[in-house]
Amino acid sequence: MKNNRGFTLIEVMIAVVIVGILASIAYPSYIDFVTKGARADGLAGLMNVANKQEQYYLDHKSYTADMTKLGFNADPWVVDNTFYEVDATVAGGVFTATAKAKGAQATRDSACLTISLDAAGVKSPKECW
C-alpha cells in the first residue's frame, strides 16, 4: 500500500477561504492606518509652514503668502509623501495655512480634504487634528 502525502483539494480550498476572510477584515484597517499616516504628514507640513511664517514675521514684521519666501521649493508646497499640498494666504495681516489632499488621499480621507491652521492657532476641522 502506497502512503500518499499532500493536501486534498478541499483542504486547500478551506485554507484559501480562511485567508480571504482574514484579508477582508484586515484590509479596511490597513487603509485606515495608511490614511491617518498620510494625514499626519499633512499636519506636520502645516505646522512647518506656521513655524516658518512666525520666523518670517520676526524678520519682516509681516506674513507672506509666497511659500518660496519661506524657504520652500514651490508655491504651493507639496509635503514629502505627496498626498497634501500646503499653501498660505494672508488677509488682514494674519496668515492661514491650508493643506489640501491630493491623489489617493483625496479619495480615502473625504472628511479631511482640506485642513487649516491660522496665526492664532485655530485648527479646523477639529476631528482631523
GROMACS elastic network, one bead per residue, 0.5 to 0.9 nm:
[ bonds ]
;  ai    aj funct       b0    kb
    7    10     6  0.80816   500
    7    11     6  0.61162   500
    7    12     6  0.66169   500
    8    11     6  0.53090   500
    8    12     6  0.64886   500
    8    13     6  0.87655   500
    9    12     6  0.51709   500
    9    13     6  0.61548   500
    9    14     6  0.86429   500
   10    13     6  0.50935   500
   10    14     6  0.61720   500
   10    15     6  0.86566   500
   11    14     6  0.51656   500
   11    15     6  0.62998   500
   11    16     6  0.87346   500
   12    15     6  0.51065   500
   12    16     6  0.62400   500
   12    17     6  0.87051   500
   13    16     6  0.50137   500
   13    17     6  0.61642   500
   13    18     6  0.86251   500
   14    17     6  0.51233   500
   14    18     6  0.62235   500
   14    19     6  0.86902   500
   15    18     6  0.51450   500
   15    19     6  0.62312   500
   15    20     6  0.85793   500
   16    19     6  0.51649   500
   16    20     6  0.60879   500
   16    21     6  0.86683   500
   17    20     6  0.50117   500
   17    21     6  0.62076   500
   17    22     6  0.86646   500
   18    21     6  0.51927   500
   18    22     6  0.62594   500
   18    23     6  0.86102   500
   19    22     6  0.51300   500
   19    23     6  0.60688   500
   19    24     6  0.85988   500
   20    23     6  0.50833   500
   20    24     6  0.61341   500
   20    25     6  0.87017   500
   21    24     6  0.51692   500
   21    25     6  0.64184   500
   21    26     6  0.87347   500
   22    25     6  0.52453   500
   22    26     6  0.61332   500
   22    27     6  0.85690   500
   23    26     6  0.50387   500
   23    27     6  0.57705   500
   23    28     6  0.89276   500
   24    27     6  0.56659   500
   24    28     6  0.73614   500
   25    28     6  0.65869   500
   25    29     6  0.74043   500
   26    29     6  0.54016   500
   26    30     6  0.62103   500
   26    31     6  0.88508   500
   27    30     6  0.50034   500
   27    31     6  0.62496   500
   27    32     6  0.86404   500
   28    31     6  0.51181   500
   28    32     6  0.61888   500
   28    33     6  0.87327   500
   29    32     6  0.50267   500
   29    33     6  0.63100   500
   29    34     6  0.86788   500
   30    33     6  0.51947   500
   30    34     6  0.62339   500
   30    35     6  0.86230   500
   31    34     6  0.50178   500
   31    35     6  0.60661   500
   31    36     6  0.86230   500
   31   108     6  0.80224   500
   32    35     6  0.51119   500
   32    36     6  0.62561   500
   32    37     6  0.85792   500
   32   108     6  0.82989   500
   32   109     6  0.88292   500
   33    36     6  0.51625   500
   33    37     6  0.60630   500
   33    38     6  0.86261   500
   34    37     6  0.50551   500
   34    38     6  0.61989   500
   34    39     6  0.85654   500
   35    38     6  0.52275   500
   35    39     6  0.61602   500
   35    40     6  0.86445   500
   35   105     6  0.66715   500
   35   108     6  0.65744   500
   35   109     6  0.64927   500
   36    40     6  0.61352   500
   36    41     6  0.88084   500
   36   109     6  0.84171   500
   37    40     6  0.50785   500
   37    41     6  0.66457   500
   37    42     6  0.89504   500
   38    41     6  0.52194   500
   38    42     6  0.65699   500
   38    43     6  0.88686   500
   38    81     6  0.70980   500
   38    82     6  0.88635   500
   38    83     6  0.65776   500
   38    84     6  0.81245   500
   38   105     6  0.73732   500
   39    43     6  0.62220   500
   39    44     6  0.85804   500
   39    83     6  0.80532   500
   39    84     6  0.79319   500
   39   101     6  0.84386   500
   39   105     6  0.81682   500
   39   109     6  0.83560   500
   39   112     6  0.81666   500
   39   128     6  0.80316   500
   39   129     6  0.89017   500
   40    43     6  0.50089   500
   40    44     6  0.61181   500
   40    45     6  0.85333   500
   40   129     6  0.85025   500
   41    44     6  0.50203   500
   41    45     6  0.61776   500
   41    46     6  0.87266   500
   41    79     6  0.70565   500
   41    80     6  0.75727   500
   41    81     6  0.71487   500
   41    83     6  0.83291   500
   41    84     6  0.79557   500
   42    46     6  0.63412   500
   42    47     6  0.87657   500
   42    79     6  0.65979   500
   42    80     6  0.88546   500
   42    81     6  0.85971   500
   42    83     6  0.74774   500
   42    84     6  0.55304   500
   42    85     6  0.78673   500
   42    86     6  0.77614   500
   42    99     6  0.63910   500
   42   100     6  0.83463   500
   42   101     6  0.82072   500
   42   115     6  0.83153   500
   43    46     6  0.50265   500
   43    47     6  0.62957   500
   43    48     6  0.85707   500
   43    99     6  0.77532   500
   43   115     6  0.78577   500
   43   116     6  0.87514   500
   43   128     6  0.88153   500
   43   129     6  0.74867   500
   44    47     6  0.50848   500
   44    48     6  0.61120   500
   44    49     6  0.86713   500
   44    79     6  0.87225   500
   45    49     6  0.62292   500
   45    50     6  0.86213   500
   45    77     6  0.89526   500
   45    78     6  0.85769   500
   45    79     6  0.61111   500
   45    80     6  0.86084   500
   45    84     6  0.83976   500
   45    85     6  0.88015   500
   45    86     6  0.69733   500
   45    99     6  0.78713   500
   46    49     6  0.51384   500
   46    50     6  0.61767   500
   46    51     6  0.85891   500
   46    86     6  0.68002   500
   46    87     6  0.86971   500
   46    97     6  0.62685   500
   46    98     6  0.70147   500
   46    99     6  0.66824   500
   46   115     6  0.84639   500
   46   116     6  0.74168   500
   46   117     6  0.68282   500
   47    50     6  0.50278   500
   47    51     6  0.61087   500
   47    52     6  0.86239   500
   47    97     6  0.87238   500
   47   117     6  0.79497   500
   48    51     6  0.51150   500
   48    52     6  0.62386   500
   48    53     6  0.85820   500
   49    52     6  0.50880   500
   49    53     6  0.60386   500
   49    54     6  0.86687   500
   49    67     6  0.82991   500
   49    70     6  0.77800   500
   49    72     6  0.89926   500
   49    86     6  0.80215   500
   49    87     6  0.83693   500
   49    88     6  0.79145   500
   49    97     6  0.69050   500
   50    53     6  0.50087   500
   50    54     6  0.63244   500
   50    55     6  0.87200   500
   50    88     6  0.89680   500
   50    95     6  0.84192   500
   50    96     6  0.83837   500
   50    97     6  0.69269   500
   50   117     6  0.76232   500
   50   118     6  0.76377   500
   50   119     6  0.72276   500
   50   121     6  0.88538   500
   51    54     6  0.52570   500
   51    55     6  0.63711   500
   51    56     6  0.86766   500
   52    56     6  0.60361   500
   52    57     6  0.84845   500
   52    70     6  0.59041   500
   52    71     6  0.81014   500
   53    57     6  0.60528   500
   53    58     6  0.86857   500
   53    62     6  0.87878   500
   53    63     6  0.60346   500
   53    64     6  0.71467   500
   53    70     6  0.68720   500
   53    95     6  0.78398   500
   53   119     6  0.84863   500
   54    58     6  0.63120   500
   54    59     6  0.88074   500
   54    62     6  0.89987   500
   54    63     6  0.75942   500
   54   119     6  0.82654   500
   55    58     6  0.52260   500
   55    59     6  0.65527   500
   55    60     6  0.87939   500
   55    70     6  0.85917   500
   56    59     6  0.52017   500
   56    60     6  0.59873   500
   56    61     6  0.76090   500
   56    62     6  0.72736   500
   56    63     6  0.64662   500
   56    64     6  0.76838   500
   56    69     6  0.83543   500
   56    70     6  0.68472   500
   57    60     6  0.52271   500
   57    63     6  0.53196   500
   57    64     6  0.82281   500
   58    61     6  0.57095   500
   58    62     6  0.78464   500
   59    62     6  0.82274   500
   60    63     6  0.76784   500
   62    93     6  0.67699   500
   62    94     6  0.84446   500
   63    89     6  0.89347   500
   63    90     6  0.66923   500
   63    93     6  0.67876   500
   63    94     6  0.69231   500
   63    95     6  0.63627   500
   64    67     6  0.74882   500
   64    69     6  0.73935   500
   64    70     6  0.78584   500
   64    88     6  0.76819   500
   64    89     6  0.74771   500
   64    90     6  0.64079   500
   64    95     6  0.75255   500
   65    68     6  0.89777   500
   65    69     6  0.84109   500
   65    70     6  0.89446   500
   65    75     6  0.87824   500
   65    87     6  0.76765   500
   65    88     6  0.50969   500
   65    90     6  0.56597   500
   65    95     6  0.76126   500
   65    96     6  0.89253   500
   66    69     6  0.55733   500
   66    70     6  0.71237   500
   66    74     6  0.88682   500
   66    75     6  0.64036   500
   66    76     6  0.82026   500
   66    87     6  0.83971   500
   66    88     6  0.73382   500
   66    89     6  0.83336   500
   67    70     6  0.51406   500
   67    71     6  0.67908   500
   67    72     6  0.56838   500
   67    73     6  0.77315   500
   67    74     6  0.65271   500
   67    75     6  0.50226   500
   67    76     6  0.64397   500
   67    77     6  0.68542   500
   67    86     6  0.89096   500
   67    87     6  0.70059   500
   67    88     6  0.70822   500
   68    71     6  0.51294   500
   68    73     6  0.58361   500
   68    74     6  0.58262   500
   68    75     6  0.61370   500
   68    76     6  0.85801   500
   68    77     6  0.84903   500
   69    72     6  0.72678   500
   71    74     6  0.88084   500
   72    75     6  0.75141   500
   72    76     6  0.86840   500
   72    77     6  0.64836   500
   73    76     6  0.87760   500
   73    77     6  0.68580   500
   73    78     6  0.89719   500
   74    77     6  0.50048   500
   74    78     6  0.77169   500
   75    78     6  0.85253   500
   75    86     6  0.83588   500
   75    87     6  0.68424   500
   75    88     6  0.88389   500
   76    85     6  0.63643   500
   76    86     6  0.57411   500
   76    88     6  0.78300   500
   77    84     6  0.85955   500
   77    85     6  0.56661   500
   77    86     6  0.51798   500
   77    87     6  0.63320   500
   78    81     6  0.80912   500
   78    82     6  0.56736   500
   78    83     6  0.76204   500
   78    84     6  0.59208   500
   78    86     6  0.60362   500
   78    87     6  0.87361   500
   78    99     6  0.89764   500
   79    82     6  0.53088   500
   79    83     6  0.70003   500
   79    84     6  0.58081   500
   79    85     6  0.63017   500
   79    86     6  0.71748   500
   80    83     6  0.80386   500
   80    84     6  0.85408   500
   81    84     6  0.76322   500
   82    85     6  0.73024   500
   82   101     6  0.89733   500
   82   102     6  0.73766   500
   82   103     6  0.83093   500
   83   100     6  0.83402   500
   83   101     6  0.57819   500
   83   103     6  0.63141   500
   83   104     6  0.72943   500
   83   105     6  0.57651   500
   83   106     6  0.79465   500
   84    99     6  0.58392   500
   84   100     6  0.53489   500
   84   102     6  0.54604   500
   84   103     6  0.85426   500
   84   105     6  0.78619   500
   84   106     6  0.87677   500
   85    98     6  0.80767   500
   85    99     6  0.53875   500
   85   100     6  0.52372   500
   85   101     6  0.65602   500
   85   102     6  0.69301   500
   86    97     6  0.68491   500
   86    98     6  0.55269   500
   86   100     6  0.64696   500
   87    96     6  0.84078   500
   87    97     6  0.57100   500
   87    98     6  0.54189   500
   87    99     6  0.65507   500
   87   100     6  0.84190   500
   88    95     6  0.65612   500
   88    96     6  0.55676   500
   88    98     6  0.61429   500
   88    99     6  0.88519   500
   89    94     6  0.82995   500
   89    95     6  0.55300   500
   89    96     6  0.53470   500
   89    97     6  0.65237   500
   89    98     6  0.81668   500
   90    93     6  0.62296   500
   90    94     6  0.54913   500
   90    96     6  0.64205   500
   90    97     6  0.88793   500
   91    94     6  0.55124   500
   91    95     6  0.64728   500
   91    96     6  0.81875   500
   92    95     6  0.83091   500
   94   118     6  0.74145   500
   94   119     6  0.59249   500
   94   120     6  0.82738   500
   95   117     6  0.85697   500
   95   118     6  0.56994   500
   95   119     6  0.54814   500
   95   120     6  0.88395   500
   96   116     6  0.67974   500
   96   117     6  0.57490   500
   96   119     6  0.64009   500
   97   115     6  0.84088   500
   97   116     6  0.55370   500
   97   117     6  0.52628   500
   97   118     6  0.59965   500
   97   119     6  0.84381   500
   98   114     6  0.67135   500
   98   115     6  0.56819   500
   98   117     6  0.65430   500
   98   118     6  0.85219   500
   99   113     6  0.80685   500
   99   114     6  0.56334   500
   99   115     6  0.51613   500
   99   116     6  0.61843   500
   99   117     6  0.87988   500
  100   106     6  0.81586   500
  100   112     6  0.83573   500
  100   113     6  0.57032   500
  100   115     6  0.65949   500
  100   116     6  0.87492   500
  101   104     6  0.83263   500
  101   105     6  0.56850   500
  101   107     6  0.86000   500
  101   109     6  0.79611   500
  101   110     6  0.88974   500
  101   112     6  0.76148   500
  101   113     6  0.50448   500
  101   114     6  0.64240   500
  101   115     6  0.85174   500
  102   105     6  0.56758   500
  102   106     6  0.51022   500
  102   107     6  0.83775   500
  102   113     6  0.82805   500
  103   106     6  0.55620   500
  103   107     6  0.72031   500
  104   107     6  0.53685   500
  104   108     6  0.61924   500
  104   109     6  0.85551   500
  105   109     6  0.56908   500
  105   110     6  0.82408   500
  105   113     6  0.80909   500
  106   109     6  0.57005   500
  106   110     6  0.62845   500
  106   112     6  0.82910   500
  106   113     6  0.59563   500
  107   110     6  0.61383   500
  107   113     6  0.86430   500
  108   111     6  0.89032   500
  109   112     6  0.56195   500
  109   113     6  0.63865   500
  110   113     6  0.55138   500
  111   114     6  0.83729   500
  111   125     6  0.87623   500
  111   127     6  0.85056   500
  111   128     6  0.77060   500
  112   115     6  0.61885   500
  112   125     6  0.74283   500
  112   127     6  0.82903   500
  112   128     6  0.59436   500
  114   124     6  0.85596   500
  114   125     6  0.82091   500
  115   123     6  0.76547   500
  115   124     6  0.58865   500
  115   125     6  0.63182   500
  115   128     6  0.72122   500
  115   129     6  0.84681   500
  116   122     6  0.80369   500
  116   123     6  0.58265   500
  116   124     6  0.53786   500
  116   125     6  0.73991   500
  117   120     6  0.81639   500
  117   121     6  0.60936   500
  117   122     6  0.56009   500
  117   124     6  0.66339   500
  118   121     6  0.53454   500
  118   122     6  0.55365   500
  118   123     6  0.69991   500
  119   122     6  0.74284   500
  123   126     6  0.62746   500
  123   128     6  0.88103   500
  123   129     6  0.73218   500
  124   127     6  0.78492   500
  124   128     6  0.73358   500
  124   129     6  0.76220   500
  125   128     6  0.57083   500
  125   129     6  0.72552   500
  126   129     6  0.55711   500
